């Protein structure tokens, strides 16, 4: 009953399920005569004939996916649903028909998404719900079991907990003494409880308390209770607090005790429940003992050959994700070696492979010791990296995606990137190939790995450039999917970070100025921010790199200015300011181009976006704006004087003066730096003015003395750095 349905083939839909290719003599094939016969018997007016036909179908399809698909294609599901709808539950023959029909429909729905869709399309679901209220216990049990099978699928109808009659019905199921009804109630919670509002209404309507009481029930009830508790408590501190209040918190002790249960599935579900509590609230389960216990239990459950072993790695990921302390505990428990040992086993199913790769990704996401151990297994001829690379070509999209995520985590190591461990044909070429994958999730995962691998590459050692990776990234920047555009720009941004001139030119030539301008004006704010960051990295370094901002009549710079004037996003402002800062570090005409963007002629300078940025509540934006001023007022620049005059006229200098006492230390330092340059230039300007005035005064006095033919002669004592005055002596 707990077996999860496998994913449907990507190229097929449930309504068009097709039979596997078989020979004409296959025992699973149906001749037209046999097909007509079974359908005729299912629609017979004789109850005994219908009952025998339904039992025959049930015996053939139980545990046999191929036969289920064959009967679905035949059209048996609507026929069985019709029998269920027409049978009289109050008669013995009718009750038998209902029990057998419900069992057949449940079997069709178990593990086969096409079966679930066929049952729902046949209109059987409301009849199954209706039959739960009959007096016959056998009918109730059969329909409840069938509904539980349906609720294992994502295709099952979403249950609305906010309707009073629905909540009353759910509570009646959970209060029932019938094990199948309580299990159905828990299944409804597991399937439909997704939002915080739904979690809270279940807590305060009494469902949480009823579910906790099932922990003392049978094995089936305990498992259903643990799974539904995890659904209610996940990422909800309020629900966790409510849970701890009930029964004085004794339920937590019961769940901890169930981690020692003899049944592996119960141990797994107890661990999942504890993980939800721990991740939702920092007040509970923070003791290192319980953390270590959870790590070891989940690693032991990996040895289970069935569904529990498949799910254990996913539970392990949720336990250690983004938590360095737990990753350290897992490392000390030799988790990497244990996952690798499982990877070496032949014929692992796709779900287990996916879970192992995701667990390794989370394990190596933060700690260098974990990444080092991962790569040591490669160096010791165990070839763990080869197994990950091989998975990039797996038939299952989820496995390919998980392998990419694993590579991304392990390529976060600057040390290993510098050593070129990931920049080789065996890794790069499969990743570039995945940029054209049919699955967008695989493309995004591949872009994530590439974003790390391309940091610091050069054309001479870059297999990525040589195999056409840049062309693929540029192609994806034009995708209709905003997530693909975002991640493609991210990869390009990382690629040009501190890259040499040749590499930048390679990217810029392929991308073009007009495409960059389009990305800066993208409908998605996240894409616009990354595009500005990409331009900022382009401009960083050699002064010649700044020329790209003015290419094609300054289309990039104009796009940047337009975003700064129109966007209300703080991140856009910060990135845009740093673009202008880098441009302003160039030659004189670069600085003047920046001034044109900051203060267009048609705009009132005192109310400009630049003035507003200097007064922003966000210190990062204020700092970025001050850096622009620092580069514009560099004392070594010939045109700094004119720009300072403009900044003074627009009220910028006055604002900078007020910022020297800013609450943020970084802002204060940058403001003093900028003001120091402005004052220094003012002193130099005053000094030059005094020199010219002194020279002019001397010239005037000389003319006066010459014309008056006075017996007194004037002597000027002048020094280039200091004015000492005049002295009058006899002629």
HUDA-V642207 format. One record per residue. BURIAL is + if it has 16 or more other C-alpha atoms within 10 Angstrom, else -. Layout:
# HUDA-V642207
BURIAL
BURIAL
This chain:
# HUDA-V642207
-
-
-
-
-
-
-
-
-
-
-
-
-
+
-
-
+
-
+
-
-
-
-
-
-
-
-
+
+
-
-
-
-
-
-
-
-
+
+
-
+
+
+
-
-
-
+
-
-
+
+
-
+
+
-
-
+
+
-
-
+
+
-
-
-
-
+
+
+
+
+
+
+
+
-
+
+
+
+
+
+
+
+
+
+
-
+
-
+
-
-
-
-
+
+
+
+
+
+
+
+
+
+
+
+
+
+
+
+
+
+
+
+
+
+
+
+
+
+
+
-
+
-
+
+
-
+
+
-
-
+
+
-
-
-
-
-
-
+
+
+
+
+
+
+
+
+
+
+
+
+
+
+
-
-
+
-
-
-
-
+
-
-
-
-
-
+
-
-
+
+
+
+
+
+
-
-
-
+
+
+
+
+
+
+
+
+
+
+
+
+
+
+
-
-
+
-
+
+
+
+
+
+
-
-
-
+
+
+
+
+
+
+
+
+
-
-
-
-
-
+
+
+
+
+
+
+
+
+
+
+
+
+
+
+
+
+
+
+
+
+
+
+
+
-
-
-
-
-
-
+
+
-
-
+
+
-
+
+
-
-
-
-
+
+
+
+
+
+
+
+
+
+
+
+
+
+
+
+
+
+
-
-
-
+
-
-
-
-
-
+
-
-
+
+
+
+
+
+
-
+
+
-
-
-
-
-
+
+
+
+
+
+
+
+
+
+
+
+
+
+
-
-
+
-
+
+
+
+
+
+
-
-
-
+
+
-
-
+
+
-
-
+
-
-
-
-
-
-
+
+
+
+
+
+
+
+
+
+
+
+
+
+
+
+
+
+
-
-
+
+
+
+
+
+
-
+
-
-
-
-
-
+
+
+
-
+
+
+
-
+
+
+
-
-
+
+
+
+
+
+
+
+
+
+
+
+
+
+
+
+
+
+
-
-
+
+
-
-
-
-
+
+
-
-
-
+
+
+
+
+
+
+
+
+
-
+
-
-
+
+
+
+
+
+
+
+
+
+
+
+
+
+
+
+
+
+
+
-
-
-
+
+
+
+
-
-
-
+
+
-
-
+
+
+
+
+
+
-
-
-
+
+
+
+
+
+
+
+
+
+
+
+
+
+
+
+
+
+
+
-
-
+
+
+
-
+
+
-
-
+
-
+
-
+
+
+
+
+
+
+
+
-
-
+
+
+
+
+
+
+
+
+
+
+
+
+
+
+
+
-
-
-
-
+
+
-
+
+
+
-
-
-
+
+
+
+
+
+
+
+
-
+
+
-
-
-
-
-
+
+
+
+
+
+
+
+
+
+
+
+
+
+
+
+
+
-
-
-
+
+
+
+
+
+
-
+
+
+
-
-
-
-
-
+
-
-
+
+
+
+
-
+
+
+
-
-
-
+
+
+
+
+
+
+
+
+
+
+
+
+
+
+
+
+
-
-
-
+
+
+
-
+
+
-
+
+
-
-
+
-
+
+
-
+
+
-
-
+
+
-
-
-
-
-
-
+
+
+
+
+
+
+
+
+
-
+
+
-
-
+
-
-
-
-
-
-
-
-
-
+
-
-
+
-
-
-
+
-
-
-
-
-
-
-
-
-
-
-
-
-
-
-
+
-
+
-
-
-
-
-
-
-
-
-
-
-
-
-
-
-
